[in-house]
Amino acid sequence: MTIAFDHSYARDLPGTYLRVAPDPAPAPRLLYLNRPLAADLGLDLSDAEAEAWFSGASLPPGADPIAQAYAGHQFGGFSPQLGDGRAHLLGEVLAPDGHRFDIQLKGSGKTPFSRGGDGKAAVGPMLREVLVSEFMAATGVPTTRALSVVATGEEVWRDTKLPGAVLARIAASHLRVGTFQFFAARGERDRVKALADYAIARHYPDLSQVENPYLALLDAVIATQSRLIAEWMGVGFIHGVMNTDNMAISGETIDYGPCAFMEGYAPGTVFSSIDHQGRYAYANQPLILGWNLARLAETLLPLLDPDQDKAVDIANDRLSGIAPRYRAEWTGVLRRKLGLVGEDPADAQLAEDLLSAMEGADWTLTFRRLADAAALRPLSSDFTRMEVWLPRWRARAGEGAAQRIAAANPAVIPRNHKVEEALTAATAGDMAPFHALLSAIQSPFAEAEPYMLPAPTGFGTYVTYCGT
């Protein structure tokens, strides 16, 4: 087949990228192809085409690979130049429904932005991105998706020698807060304006006719990101690297590096090996939402008003609304998870009291089993507070709560021990555990007992790495 590539980013935003070809994989071998996603994109790919095109072994006709420039605040410190150090955007496709998507290779070799890295990726981290992003998609959390993973036939060095792989990632776009920061830090206001115009046209076209489209863009990103982080919190997801270069203007989850899912509810949970201060801990994610959006607002100040003082006032007014907007989104997520119908002013307190009562209990199973006290009791070391709370919840939830809870709360998540089992086996050449786990998490509301249980006692403290 042929892929009808378009290249609006390269065409409309000159000076925001560098043209560079991916490294050719010496002996590509297809490990995974997301056929339903390919069909949604209008791509009838053969295994041989996916293997060659999405490994760098050969370029699909019409591809024009580029590495995008961006900056970013990483753990609070500003890096003025990051960019795609191991990724190549092949181009964009228009799906049959009219939506535009990027096809990007990740782990496909060095670019001028590599900063000393080898530009490669290993099998395990690329398959992790498949597992986590497919779970997010199955539970309705906005996310980039994995189209394929191809083993390259070469080895990469991390702490040890590992088999290499390339991921083909599908995204509504790869525009980030850090993309705006890259040009704002250089004083290139024209390019910031061009980026904003492009973001509006691509993601929020209805805003182009409003009185101040750049303020409306800021409002739109605040809204989509507030909703996204609330959804993360609902499934116990901890991103691990909420740097500004990992916050997408589209409102999708991007970059599944040192991410993982919380098991026992503990607000301070951190999994990333490099987050020594807990900056991106579970409970801090809503705070970082506001911090990152403030960095976006800074880049847009010249577009909000020609008078800098007025622009700052406008931006601060919008930023002050992030916390209440997020709280409203979070309360909505918790209402859904609690099986509540309608809105009651006391719902937020009801939900907060549950969180206080369930600390230490398994996050996923507690919500899943709320309607079954006998199954709920073994999850808590001290059930006393939960016992006091449950009658309040039953009185508010009313009829049909059990069915609503089952429909809103996944039974299966990518449990960390199961993910590690699957990735360890895949790295050794056995893909069967990966495919079995993937099948379970793609139907997360169906009970599949081997994938529902928390990690065994001997699993120990879980640590994740960036995979670079």
C-alpha angles and dihedrals in degrees: 000000000000126000113226096223123191123191107202094148093054092040099046101035110046113178094033097093145023125236110238133152124232120249112263112247108236097214111009120195122182112236100170138008121183099217097177090053091046089053091050088054092049092248118140095190126180119217090248092053093048091046094053102034098043097045099053091249087122134353120245111243110271096024116136105187118210138170112225123225121231141147129210151184105249113195087339098309119109120237107190094201125036113129131154101325095170105011136088124197105217094189143274133290129203109226120219089259090059098252119134122229136183121231107207130175116220122198090021100132145281125325130181086269095059096106094206097317123127094239092230136114136207129238095249100057092043092052089046088060089054094051098046097040092048090052090050091050092048092053094046098252109145108251149155111251137222114238097180148343119213124187108227100209092238131097128241127203123231118138084327139002113290136177112262127234142175124220123208106214126197117207137167081235139320094238108135138181083252091059089063091043092055093063098032090057089056093049091244097148094166090059092047088053091048090051091049092049090049093048091050093048093047103038110015107025094160088068095064093086099046122106096256108018093179093057088046089052090054090049091049094051091047089053097046095044093047089053092046096051091047088054091049090053091049093061094039093249120164112194095196098203108052091166117152090252087061096054109094121211088220093064095244126134108254134184113028097201119131092001127138143156125259115239108181108038107253116148093210095057114143126176103173115106091216100045094092095158097045092243091151098036118145095263093044096059094090089050092051088049089065094042093052093046089052088058090053091049090053091058092051098049096103088053096049096061135342088231105078095207091052091046091053091049091050092049094046090051090055094043091052088061095058097084096053091042091052092047089053091050092047092049088051091052091049092048088055093047091049092050093240122161120214125350130294123180089230094057095092092054091045090055094045091051089054091052090052091048096047101048109142094017121115107278098212100040095044092061092039092053100040092116093052111063093182091057091041097054098070091057093068129064087206115028096178098100092042090052090056092047100048098072090053090052094046091052091052098039098050126173122004095018094132092057093046091050092051090051094048104040122062118233091201128046129168092274109205097236091050092048090052092048090052095046094045090052092046092050087055091050102263110119096173097093090048093053092045092052092044091053091052096048093046086064097039098162093058114089113243106170101204088058098041101063123095121248116288117257093256094057090090130192111343119226127182130198136210092248093223 
